[in-house]
Structure formats: structure tokens, C-alpha cells
């Protein structure tokens, strides 16, 4: 199924939307979580993004996610196990309002490579606004080119993302500063 690719200007309400959803998640599955974080483009101040809040929730073991499926369903999340064929280290949920995605929930093992990579990417973009703006320009260009093909849009961003991940790894190895706006919460 192809959806329309929509990239919008940064919305200063996104952190509040994350915080509200984080609270709902903690009430529903908090005892099963080790940490939770706002990730993706909506977590980077000033960055244009698809208006979908990405949340990464960490568990001690991936098998613990099974007990979260029903409570998450009660919050309006849909579990998509078929996505595990492509990313087996993640359990993926989406929340819809009508046919529009409002939230994506990525459940992973705490401190796994997936966990580390996504936090580092976010933190690097937060610390390097010029790179974030370069990423925004690329996303707008690709959204115009692949308006009705989310998969092609995502694939076309991959080389840029891998480049930023490599730069972020070097930045981290050199002792990156801890961002003042860190939203990762160890529970």
C-alpha cells in the first residue's frame, strides 16, 4: 500500500505530543519498559518532517514485547509483525487517526545497536543544525519526487542517513556533548 508523502515545517507542539503519548504508554506498559525516547525527525527542533511522532521504547528482552501487544492495542496501536522480516531486532506498532499515521512505536532491546544508532542520529542532528537543514532540504525534494510512494521516498534517503550515522559515530567516539534537550528517560 502506498501512502502520500507529506513533509511539513517543524511544529513546536511535537515535543508536547510526544510527552502526552509517552505518559499514556507509561500508564499502559511502563513496568515492562527500561527506557523510552522521542526519535525521528519530529524530535529534532527546527527539522521539517512527516507529521508522525516516532517513539522508541526499550525492553530488557525483545520477548517482553508480547505482553505489551494487547495494552497497546487498547491505546489504538496496531502491531505489524510482518515488518520483522526486514528489521528483526524491532517490534513495530503504528497508531492511526482515520487513515493517517499519528505515531510510530519502535520497541527494541535496551542499549541494542538499533537503540544506540537512533539516539545517536537524533542527537547528532540536534547538535548540528546545518546538517539538519540539509536533511530537511533533501526530504522536501524527495517528497516532491516520490509523492505517492513512501517506500521509494524512504529508500532515497538511505545514503544520506548512512552518511550521517557514520559522522555521528565519529562524533560520539570523540566524546560528543550530552544534548541539553535529551528526552531519553531511563525508567
C-alpha positions in Angstrom: 0.0 0.0 0.0 1.4 3.4 -0.9 0.5 6.5 1.1 1.1 10.1 0.2 4.4 11.5 1.4 3.9 14.8 3.3 6.8 16.7 4.8 5.8 19.8 6.8 7.7 22.5 8.7 8.7 21.7 12.2 5.8 22.0 14.7 6.8 23.2 18.2 3.9 21.1 19.5 5.6 17.8 18.6 7.6 17.6 21.9 4.3 18.0 23.8 2.6 15.4 21.6 5.4 13.1 22.4 5.2 13.8 26.1 1.5 13.2 26.2 1.8 9.9 24.3 4.8 8.9 26.5 2.6 9.3 29.6 -0.1 7.1 28.0 2.5 4.5 27.2 3.9 4.5 30.7 0.5 4.1 32.2 -0.3 1.1 29.8 3.1 -0.7 29.7 5.5 1.2 31.9 6.5 -1.6 34.2 7.7 -3.6 31.1 9.9 -0.8 29.9 13.5 0.1 30.6 13.6 3.4 28.8 11.6 5.5 26.3 12.7 8.2 23.8 11.4 10.6 21.2 13.3 9.8 18.0 13.0 10.6 14.3 12.7 14.0 12.6 9.9 15.3 14.9 12.4 15.0 17.8 14.8 17.5 16.2 13.9 21.2 16.8 13.5 23.0 13.5 13.6 20.0 11.3 10.9 19.5 8.7 9.3 16.1 9.0 6.4 13.8 8.2 3.9 14.8 11.0 4.2 11.4 12.7 5.7 11.1 16.2 8.3 8.4 16.4 8.8 6.8 19.8 11.4 4.2 20.7 10.6 2.1 23.8 13.2 -0.2 25.2 12.6 -3.5 27.0 15.2 -5.8 28.7 14.4 -8.6 26.2 12.6 -8.5 22.9 10.4 -11.4 24.1 8.8 -9.0 26.7 7.1 -7.1 23.9 4.5 -9.9 23.5 2.9 -8.9 26.8 2.6 -5.3 25.5 0.6 -6.0 22.4 -2.9 -6.0 24.0 -2.4 -3.0 26.2 -1.0 -1.1 23.2 -4.0 -2.2 21.1 -6.2 -0.7 23.8 -4.4 2.6 23.2 -5.1 2.4 19.4 -1.8 0.9 18.3 -1.7 -1.7 15.6 1.1 -4.3 15.7 2.7 -5.1 12.4 4.7 -8.4 12.8 5.4 -8.6 9.1 7.8 -5.7 9.4 10.1 -8.0 11.4 11.1 -9.7 8.1 13.1 -6.5 7.3 14.1 -5.4 10.8 14.1 -8.5 13.1 15.5 -6.5 16.1 12.5 -4.3 16.3 8.8 -4.7 17.0 6.8 -2.1 15.2 3.4 -0.6 16.0 1.6 2.3 14.4 -1.3 4.4 15.7 -3.8 5.8 13.2 -6.4 8.6 13.2 -8.6 7.6 10.3 -6.1 6.6 7.7 -3.4 8.9 8.8 -0.5 7.7 10.9 0.0 9.8 14.0 2.5 7.7 16.0 5.1 5.0 15.2 6.3 2.9 18.2 9.5 1.0 17.8 10.1 -1.5 20.6 13.7 -2.7 20.9 16.1 -4.2 23.4 17.7 -1.6 25.6 21.2 -0.5 24.5 21.0 -2.6 21.4 22.6 -1.3 18.2 19.2 -0.2 17.0 18.6 1.8 20.2 22.1 3.4 20.1 22.0 4.2 16.4 18.7 6.0 16.5 19.6 8.1 19.6 23.0 9.0 18.1 21.4 10.0 14.8 18.9 12.2 16.7 21.5 13.7 18.9 23.8 14.5 16.0 21.1 16.3 14.1 20.2 18.3 17.3 23.8 19.3 17.7 24.4 20.1 14.0 21.6 22.4 12.8 23.2 22.9 9.4 23.1 19.2 8.8 19.5 19.0 10.0 18.6 21.7 7.5 20.4 19.8 4.7 18.4 16.8 5.6 15.2 18.8 5.6 16.0 20.1 2.0 16.6 16.5 0.9 13.4 15.3 2.4 11.4 18.1 0.8 12.9 17.3 -2.6 12.3 13.6 -2.3 8.8 14.1 -1.0 8.0 16.1 -4.2 9.6 13.4 -6.4 8.0 10.4 -4.6 4.7 12.0 -3.6 2.8 8.8 -3.7 5.5 6.2 -2.9 6.6 6.1 0.8 8.9 3.2 0.1 10.8 5.0 -2.6 11.0 8.1 -0.5 12.5 6.2 2.4 14.9 4.3 0.1 16.1 7.5 -1.5 17.0 8.9 1.9 19.1 5.9 2.9 22.5 7.0 1.6 22.2 10.4 3.3 21.2 8.7 6.6 24.0 6.2 6.5 26.5 9.1 5.9 25.1 11.0 8.9 25.2 7.8 11.0 28.9 7.4 10.1 29.6 11.1 11.0 27.6 10.6 14.2 29.7 7.5 15.2 32.9 9.5 14.8 31.4 12.4 16.7 30.4 10.0 19.5 33.9 8.4 19.6 35.4 11.9 20.1 33.2 12.4 23.2 30.1 14.1 21.9 28.4 16.5 24.4 25.2 15.4 26.0 22.4 17.4 24.5 20.6 19.8 26.9 17.3 18.6 25.5 17.8 14.9 26.0 14.4 13.2 26.1 15.6 9.7 26.8 14.3 8.6 30.1 15.6 5.6 31.9 12.8 4.2 33.9 
